[in-house]
Amino acid sequence: YTGIQTFSIGAAGGLTLAQAVGEPSVASLALLGGTSGVAYAPQFLFTANQGNGSVSAYQVDGSTGDLTQVTGSPYFTGGQPLALAVDPLGPFLYAPSAFSSAFAGYTVTSSGADAGRLTPITGIAAELPSNGICVEPSGRFVYATNASNNSVSEYAIDSTSGVPAPLPGSPF
C-alpha cells in the first residue's frame, strides 16, 4: 500500500494506475497552484457534518467573505458524510456516507431567493461506504474511495438528473 496513487482517466471514465508514491499513512491532500494566479470567487460553501449526518450550506459574500447559512440548512443525508464533492460545471453536490452505503446527492439552486438551497437527488445507489469523493473536471464522472476494501468506485453522472450510475467493473 502506498499513500498517494495517481490515475489517468480514459475516455469512458475508466481509471488506469499511473503512479504510486508517498507514505502509507496519508490522510489528506492539499494542492498549491501553478505559475500564475487564479481569480476565484466562491458563491457557496458546503460542509459535511459527520456528527449529525448532514450537509450545511452557506452563501459566501463576495466582498467580505462572510458566510450566511442558507434557509433550510442543514440537510440530513441518511448517512455520515466525511467528504463532499461538487460538479465544477453543473449544479450537483455529492455526500457519500463513511459508515454505510448511503450516498446523498443534491441539486444546488444557483440564483434567486432560494440560492444555495439543496434539493435531494433520488435514485442514487452506492456500492460501498466512502471516505473520500471527487468529481473530475469535465463533470462527467465521480470517484469515491472505499476504505473498507481499499478500492475506488466509479460513477458516470447523468448531466440532467445528477444521478451517478456505477461504471461496469466498479469498484476498482
C-alpha positions as CSV (number, residue, x, y, z in Angstrom):
1,Y,0.0,0.0,0.0
2,T,1.3,3.4,-1.0
3,G,-0.2,6.6,0.3
4,I,-0.6,8.6,-3.0
5,Q,-1.8,6.8,-6.1
6,T,-2.4,8.8,-9.3
7,F,-4.6,7.5,-12.1
8,S,-5.2,8.5,-15.7
9,I,-8.9,8.8,-16.8
10,G,-9.9,7.1,-20.0
11,A,-12.5,8.5,-22.4
12,A,-15.1,6.1,-21.0
13,G,-14.2,7.1,-17.4
14,G,-12.1,4.1,-16.5
15,L,-9.0,4.5,-14.3
16,T,-5.5,3.3,-15.0
17,L,-2.9,3.4,-12.3
18,A,-0.2,6.0,-13.3
19,Q,1.9,6.4,-10.2
20,A,2.2,5.3,-6.6
21,V,4.3,7.4,-4.2
22,G,4.4,8.6,-0.6
23,E,3.9,7.3,2.9
24,P,1.3,4.7,3.7
25,S,-0.4,6.9,6.3
26,V,-1.5,9.8,4.0
27,A,-4.9,11.1,5.4
28,S,-5.4,14.3,3.5
29,L,-4.0,16.2,0.5
30,A,-3.7,19.9,-0.4
31,L,-2.7,21.3,-3.8
32,L,-0.8,24.5,-4.4
33,G,-1.4,26.3,-7.7
34,G,0.9,26.7,-10.7
35,T,2.9,29.6,-12.0
36,S,0.0,32.1,-12.5
37,G,-2.6,33.3,-10.1
38,V,-6.3,32.4,-10.5
39,A,-9.2,34.7,-9.7
40,Y,-11.7,32.7,-7.7
41,A,-14.9,34.0,-6.2
42,P,-16.8,31.2,-4.5
43,Q,-20.6,31.7,-4.2
44,F,-21.4,28.9,-1.7
45,L,-19.6,26.9,1.0
46,F,-20.8,23.4,1.9
47,T,-19.7,21.4,5.0
48,A,-20.0,17.6,5.7
49,N,-21.3,17.2,9.3
50,Q,-20.4,13.7,10.2
51,G,-21.6,14.1,13.8
52,N,-25.3,14.6,12.9
53,G,-25.3,13.1,9.3
54,S,-26.0,16.3,7.5
55,V,-24.6,18.8,4.9
56,S,-24.7,22.6,5.7
57,A,-25.0,25.2,3.0
58,Y,-23.7,28.8,3.3
59,Q,-23.8,31.7,0.9
60,V,-20.4,33.5,0.6
61,D,-20.4,37.3,0.5
62,G,-18.1,38.1,-2.5
63,S,-16.8,41.3,-0.9
64,T,-16.2,40.3,2.7
65,G,-16.1,36.5,2.6
66,D,-18.8,36.4,5.3
67,L,-21.0,33.3,5.4
68,T,-24.8,33.3,5.7
69,Q,-26.5,30.0,6.4
70,V,-28.9,29.1,3.6
71,T,-32.6,28.7,4.6
72,G,-33.4,25.1,5.2
73,S,-29.8,24.2,6.1
74,P,-28.6,21.7,7.4
75,Y,-29.8,19.0,5.1
76,F,-29.8,15.4,6.5
77,T,-28.1,12.8,4.3
78,G,-29.2,9.5,5.8
79,G,-25.5,8.7,6.5
80,Q,-22.4,10.1,8.0
81,P,-20.5,12.1,5.3
82,L,-16.8,12.7,5.7
83,A,-16.3,14.3,2.4
84,L,-18.1,16.3,-0.3
85,A,-17.7,16.9,-4.0
86,V,-19.3,19.4,-6.3
87,D,-19.6,19.2,-10.0
88,P,-17.4,22.0,-11.3
89,L,-19.6,22.6,-14.4
90,G,-23.1,21.8,-13.1
91,P,-25.3,22.2,-10.1
92,F,-24.6,18.9,-8.3
93,L,-23.2,18.2,-4.8
94,Y,-22.4,14.6,-3.6
95,A,-22.1,13.4,0.0
96,P,-21.4,9.7,0.5
97,S,-21.5,8.1,3.9
98,A,-18.3,6.8,5.5
99,F,-20.0,4.1,7.5
100,S,-22.9,2.8,5.4
101,S,-23.8,2.6,1.7
102,A,-25.9,5.8,1.9
103,F,-25.0,8.2,-0.8
104,A,-26.7,11.6,-0.8
105,G,-26.7,13.8,-3.8
106,Y,-28.3,17.3,-4.3
107,T,-29.0,19.8,-7.0
108,V,-27.8,23.3,-5.9
109,T,-30.1,26.2,-6.7
110,S,-27.6,28.8,-8.2
111,S,-29.6,32.0,-8.0
112,G,-32.7,33.8,-6.9
113,A,-34.4,33.8,-3.5
114,D,-33.5,30.1,-3.0
115,A,-29.8,30.5,-4.0
116,G,-27.8,27.8,-2.3
117,R,-30.7,25.6,-1.4
118,L,-30.1,21.9,-1.8
119,T,-32.7,19.6,-3.4
120,P,-32.2,15.9,-2.9
121,I,-31.4,13.7,-6.0
122,T,-33.3,10.5,-5.9
123,G,-32.3,7.1,-7.3
124,I,-28.6,7.0,-6.1
125,A,-27.3,3.5,-5.4
126,A,-23.9,3.5,-3.6
127,E,-21.6,0.5,-3.9
128,L,-19.7,0.8,-0.6
129,P,-19.2,3.2,2.4
130,S,-16.9,6.0,1.1
131,N,-14.5,8.2,3.0
132,G,-13.4,10.4,0.0
133,I,-15.0,11.7,-3.2
134,C,-14.2,13.9,-6.2
135,V,-15.8,14.9,-9.5
136,E,-13.4,15.1,-12.4
137,P,-13.1,18.4,-14.2
138,S,-15.4,17.7,-17.1
139,G,-18.2,16.9,-14.6
140,R,-19.0,13.5,-16.3
141,F,-17.6,11.2,-13.6
142,V,-17.5,11.0,-9.8
143,Y,-15.0,8.8,-7.9
144,A,-15.4,7.6,-4.3
145,T,-12.7,6.0,-2.2
146,N,-13.8,3.0,-0.2
147,A,-11.7,2.4,3.0
148,S,-13.5,-0.9,3.7
149,N,-11.7,-2.7,0.9
150,N,-9.1,-0.2,-0.5
151,S,-11.0,0.4,-3.7
152,V,-12.3,3.2,-5.8
153,S,-16.0,3.3,-7.0
154,E,-16.5,5.0,-10.4
155,Y,-19.8,6.6,-11.4
156,A,-21.0,8.3,-14.6
157,I,-23.0,11.4,-13.8
158,D,-26.3,11.9,-15.7
159,S,-26.0,15.5,-16.8
160,T,-29.7,16.2,-16.5
161,S,-30.7,14.4,-13.2
162,G,-27.3,14.3,-11.5
163,V,-27.7,10.6,-10.7
164,P,-24.4,8.9,-10.6
165,A,-24.5,5.4,-12.1
166,P,-21.8,2.8,-11.3
167,L,-19.5,2.1,-14.3
168,P,-19.0,-1.5,-15.4
169,G,-16.3,-3.2,-13.4
170,S,-16.6,-0.7,-10.5
171,P,-15.3,-0.7,-7.8
172,F,-11.6,-1.0,-8.8
